């Protein structure tokens, strides 16, 4: 595997030798001092170019970076699918190399770069041949810190979590497992992760990031709490999914109460109790039941 020095020498060397490239900046985890350094970190690189057309037309120019196993060109794919694109200002190459390294490289115009650099606080300028790029402070992940929720955001999160249990419950009763899993993971789980991020945030004065998909939550949850989170991920067995749902409900309920108490927001206990009653009743319902009576 090529070392970080070898990769950066290559990236900057290519840019230095190409007159069309006028600047280079990096963003992503490699500029974030709070990110764990490991062998899977990408090189998120942006070349600031005089124009993009000649690069796009001669696609083989990226071969200089090494032997690729596979790649993706997101803007090109968007164009194929009929989505709006702006090839003249931004075009990308996501490249996985045989030696284990990965470069996510974009070519952008100066106009695009200035806006991007000012918007993304995890940028670090590596090269500026013409002294045209804006001066920026040291990179920080502050923009990604957990934000304190308003009372309305808190209540909407709770309501969405408890309301969508209706869908996962009936999906499990009908043995429609793909539907039930989709409801669980695409609609209910995001509310749990949101509540857990607020729980982590309030312990750190809302000066922390839990990362994409909550990947850093283990830093802020106790071992027991993190174990409970992991138990909300079931396999495809129907009873296993039910256990995960009930685990999720209990964990959300306890966490939401703690967050509400800390932020002085009133938790809707009646809503939670009603939703859990419906789930428990549905779980015990015979497969051939013809009636629902919970009075």
N, C-alpha and C positions, 0 to 999 in steps of 0.2 A: 504494500500500500504506500503510495507516495506521501511523503510527510507534508505537514502544513506549509513548511517553508518552500518545498518543491512546488506545491500547488500555487502558492501566492506568487512565487517567482514566475511561473508559467503564465498565470492570469495577467500579471502586470507586464510581463515581457511581450506578450501578444499585443496588448494595448499600446505599449510604447512604440512598437515597430509599425503599427498601422496608423497612417496619417488620418484616416477617417475617424479614429477613436480619439476624442479630445479629453475625456475624463473617465474616471472609474470610481464607483463607490460601492460599499458593501452594506447590507442590512441583515436582519434575522438573528439567529441565536449566537452567531460568532461575534456579534457586537454587543451582546447582552451579558454583562458581568454576572448576572444572577442565573444564567443558564449553565447547566452542568456540561462540561466538556467531555465529549466521547467520540468514538470512531465513526458514528453515524451522522455527525453534524454536517449539513450541507454548506456549500459555499454559495451564498446568495449574492450574486454579483451583477452590477449594472454598468454597462458601457455607455457612455454619453458620446453619441456619434453625430457626424455632420449630416448624414441621411441614412435611411434604413434600406432603401430599395436594392442597392448593390449587394448588401449582405443577404437579403432574402432571396435574390435571384441566384446567387452562387452558394447554395446551401452547404456545400462541402467545406466551407471555410472553417467550420467548427471541428473538423477532424484533427486539427492541431492540438486539441486538448487531451487526446488519448483514445484508446479503444473503448467504444461504447457497447454496453450490453443491450440497452434499449433507451428510448427517449420519448419525450412528448413536447409538442409545440402547441401550447394552449391557444394562442391567438389564431394560428392556422386552423385548428380544430373548430374554433368558434366561427370562423369564416365559412368552413365547409358546412356547418350546421345552420347557416343563414343568420347567425347572430351579428350584432353590430360590432365592428372592429375598427381599429385605427392603426393599420400597419405602418403608416407614414411616421407615426410618433412612438410606437412601442411594439416590440416583437420579442418573443421569448423562446428559449431552448432549455428544457429541463433534461439533463443528461446524467445517466447512471453509468459509471465506468467500470471496466472489468476489474480494476484494482481495488474496488470498494468505495472510492471517492464519488461524490456527486456535486455537480455544479448546476445551479439554477441561474442561468444567464439571460439577462434582458438587454436589448439594445434600445436606447431611447434618445430622442432629440433633447437639445439643451432646454427648450421650453418645458418639455415634459419633466425633465430631471429636476429643474428648479422647484416646481410644484411638489414633486414627490419627496425631495429632500426636506423641504420645509414642513411637509405633512407627517413624515415618518421620523420619530425621534430616536429610532434605533439605527440611524444611518451613520456611517463613517466614511469620509472622503479619502480615497487612497491615491488618486492622481487627478491633477487639474492642469493640463498643459497651457491653458490660456487664462488661468485665474478668473474664470467666469462663474464658477459655482459658489453658492452662498456660504458664508461662514456659519458654522453650526456648533452648538455646545457638545460636550461629550455625550455619547449615546446613553439613553436611559429607557427602561421599560415602563416608565411612569404612566404612559398612555394606556397600558394594559392592566394597570392595577384595578382591583375590584372596586366598583363604585358603590357607595352607600345607596341602598334603594329608598325610594320614596314610599310612603304608606300605601299609595295606590299600586306601585310595582309589587310590593310585598303581598298585598291582598290578591292581586291578579295571578301571581305565581301560585299561591295556595289554591285559589279557585280552579285554575287550569289543572293542577295536579289532581285534585279530588274529583273534578268533573270527568276527566278522561278515564278514571278507573271504571266508569260505566262501560266504556267501549272494550277495555281489556277483559273485563269480567264476562260480558256476553260472548266475546270471541272465544274465550277458553271454554265456556259452557257448550258452545256450538262446535267445539273441536276445530275451529278455524285458526290453527296455530300461527301460520304466517301473518295473518291479520292481527292477532293478539300480540305477537312479538313486535310488529311495527308500531302498534299503538303504545306499547310499553317503552320502546327505545326512541321513537321519533317524537313523541308528544309528552309522555310522562317523565321519562328520565331527564330531559333537559330542565324540567322544573326542579327536580331533586338536585341536579348539579348546580343550578342557580342558587338554590337555598344554601347548599354547602359552601359555595363560594362566598356568600354573604356571611356565613358563620365563620369562615376563615378570615375574611376581611375585617370583621368587627374585633377579632382578637389581635389584629395587627394595625389597628387604627386606619384601616382601609389603605394601607401602604404596601400591598403585596399583589402578586399575580399568581393565579392558580394554573395558568397555562392553557393552551388549546385543549378542549375536551376535558379540562380538569386534571391534566397529567401531573401537576405539581401538588394536588390536594394532599398527598401523603405527607407533605412537609408540615401541614397545619392540622391534621386530624390525629387523634391518638391511635395507637395500634388497634384498639378495640373498635374505634369508629371506622377506621379504614377497612378493617375486616368486614364490618357490616355493609359497607359500600360494595365490596367485592361480592358479597353474598346476594346482591341484587341482580347479578348477571347469571341467568339460568341457561341450561341446555334446552334441547327441544322437547323434553318430556313434559307433558301437560302438568303433572303434579309438581314437578320441579319449578315450572313457571309460576304456579300458584304460590309456592313457598317464597319465591323471589318477590312476588307482588306484595305479599304480606310483610316481608322483611322491609321492603321499600316504604310501605305505608307507615310502619312503626318508626323507622329511621327519619322519614320526612316529618312526621308528627312531632317527634321529640326535638328535632333541629329547628323546625319552624317556631315552636314555643320558645326556645332559647333566643332565637333571633328577635322574635316579637317582643320578648321581655326586655332584651338589651336595648332595642331601638324604641321601646315604648309604643309599639303598635299592637292593637288588640287582635289576637288570633281568633279566627272563626271556628270555635270548637264544635258547634252544631253541624257545620258543613262537613268537617272531618268525620265526626261520628256517623252522620248519615251515609257518607260514602263508604265507610268501612262496614257498616251494617249491610249495605247492599252487596258488597263483595263477599262477606261471610255467608250471607243467605244464598247468593249465586253459587258459591263454592259447594255448598251442601245440597244444592238442587239436583234431583234425579235427572239423568240424561233424557228421559222421556217425559219430563214434567209438562203439564198442559196449562199450568196456572202459576201466577206469582202472587203470594200473599205475605206481606211483612208486617201487617197491622198487629 
